[in-house]
Amino acid sequence: MNIKTGKRIVSLLAIFCSLQSATADEIDKSMEVLIVDDSSLMRTIDRNLLGEIGIKHVTEAGNAEFALESLKSRHYDFVLLSWRLNGTSGLNVLSAIRNDPDTRLLPVIVTFDTNENTPDNIATGTQAGVNNYLTKPFTANDLRAKLEHTFNLR
């Protein structure tokens, strides 16, 4: 390889790396997020993972009722919704979101406990309008990847 070819390769690598970092930076850090999970520990973990991505505008809902009230009173850019909630299910919350003309297009990412991530649950959720899934435990990079996919940023 001559020097000229080497410089071209370095230039192409620099362009590729800048495109890679631009993709990660495309997530809108001003997004408003609603976390719905009956576990305060999981809500804290989810909030911290969103913070690692740079998303700071987060509302937490510990039950379906508060989640649905919050959705009526405030605009959110997406919902991070636990599949299992005390007294109801994430599927019921999702159904309410999809049946409301004001929120029916709102992106919803469902979080599963490991044992809940089954083909039947994925099929049920997909039919109900889930945009994406994460299985607990997940990392900030996992969450970032799902957001990039959900918002077509890749």
C-alpha positions in Angstrom: 0.0 0.0 0.0 1.4 3.4 -0.9 1.0 6.6 1.1 -1.8 8.0 -1.1 -3.9 4.8 -0.6 -3.2 4.9 3.1 -4.4 8.5 3.4 -7.6 7.6 1.5 -8.3 4.7 3.9 -7.7 7.0 6.9 -10.0 9.6 5.4 -12.7 7.0 4.8 -12.4 5.7 8.3 -12.7 9.2 9.7 -15.9 9.8 7.6 -17.3 6.4 8.8 -16.6 7.2 12.4 -18.2 10.6 12.2 -21.3 9.0 10.6 -21.4 6.5 13.4 -21.3 9.2 16.1 -23.8 11.4 14.2 -26.2 8.5 14.2 -26.0 8.2 18.0 -26.4 12.0 18.4 -29.6 12.0 16.4 -31.6 10.9 19.4 -33.5 14.0 20.5 -32.3 14.6 24.0 -35.3 16.9 24.7 -37.8 14.1 24.3 -40.4 13.8 27.0 -40.7 10.2 28.2 -43.2 8.4 30.4 -41.9 5.4 32.3 -44.7 3.0 33.4 -43.6 0.3 35.9 -44.9 -0.7 39.2 -41.4 -1.2 40.6 -39.8 2.0 41.9 -36.4 0.4 41.5 -37.0 -0.4 37.8 -38.3 3.1 37.2 -35.1 4.5 38.8 -33.0 2.2 36.7 -34.9 3.2 33.5 -34.6 6.9 34.4 -30.8 6.5 34.9 -30.4 4.6 31.6 -32.3 7.3 29.8 -30.0 9.9 31.5 -27.0 8.0 30.2 -28.3 8.6 26.7 -28.9 12.2 27.5 -32.7 12.1 27.9 -33.6 14.0 31.1 -37.3 14.9 30.7 -38.8 11.8 32.3 -42.1 11.3 34.2 -42.6 8.1 36.2 -45.9 6.3 36.7 -46.2 3.5 39.2 -49.6 2.3 38.0 -51.9 2.3 35.0 -54.2 4.9 36.4 -51.4 7.5 36.9 -50.0 6.6 33.5 -53.2 7.2 31.7 -53.9 10.5 33.6 -50.4 11.7 32.7 -51.0 10.9 29.0 -54.1 13.0 29.1 -52.5 16.0 30.7 -49.1 16.1 29.0 -47.4 15.4 25.7 -44.9 12.6 25.6 -42.6 11.5 22.8 -42.6 7.9 23.8 -43.6 5.5 26.6 -41.4 2.9 28.2 -44.0 0.4 29.4 -43.6 -2.7 31.6 -45.5 -5.7 30.3 -46.6 -6.7 33.8 -48.2 -4.2 36.2 -49.9 -4.8 39.5 -53.7 -4.9 39.1 -53.5 -4.8 35.3 -51.1 -5.4 32.5 -49.0 -3.3 30.2 -51.2 -4.7 27.4 -54.2 -3.0 28.9 -52.4 0.3 29.2 -51.2 -0.1 25.6 -54.8 -0.8 24.5 -55.9 2.5 26.2 -53.1 4.3 24.4 -54.0 2.9 21.0 -57.7 3.6 21.5 -57.3 7.2 22.4 -57.1 9.5 19.2 -54.6 11.8 21.0 -52.1 9.0 21.8 -52.8 6.2 19.3 -49.6 7.0 17.3 -47.4 7.4 20.4 -44.4 5.1 20.2 -44.4 2.5 23.0 -41.4 0.3 23.9 -42.4 -2.6 26.2 -40.1 -4.0 28.8 -40.2 -7.7 29.6 -38.9 -9.6 32.5 -36.8 -12.4 31.1 -39.5 -15.0 31.5 -42.1 -12.8 29.8 -40.1 -12.6 26.5 -41.9 -15.3 24.7 -43.0 -15.6 21.1 -46.7 -15.5 22.2 -46.2 -12.3 24.2 -44.3 -10.7 21.3 -47.0 -11.7 18.9 -49.8 -10.4 21.2 -47.9 -7.1 21.8 -47.2 -6.6 18.1 -50.8 -7.1 17.2 -51.8 -4.6 19.9 -49.3 -2.0 18.5 -46.1 -2.3 20.4 -43.3 -0.5 18.6 -40.4 -2.3 20.2 -39.3 -4.5 23.0 -36.5 -4.7 25.6 -35.8 -7.5 28.0 -34.7 -6.7 31.5 -31.9 -6.3 32.4 -30.9 -4.0 29.5 -28.2 -1.4 29.1 -28.2 2.2 27.9 -26.7 0.9 24.6 -29.6 -1.6 24.3 -32.1 1.3 24.9 -30.3 3.6 22.5 -30.5 0.9 19.8 -34.2 0.4 20.3 -34.9 4.1 20.2 -32.8 4.5 17.0 -34.8 1.7 15.5 -38.2 3.0 16.8 -37.5 6.5 15.5 -35.9 5.3 12.2 -32.6 6.9 13.1 -30.3 4.3 11.5 
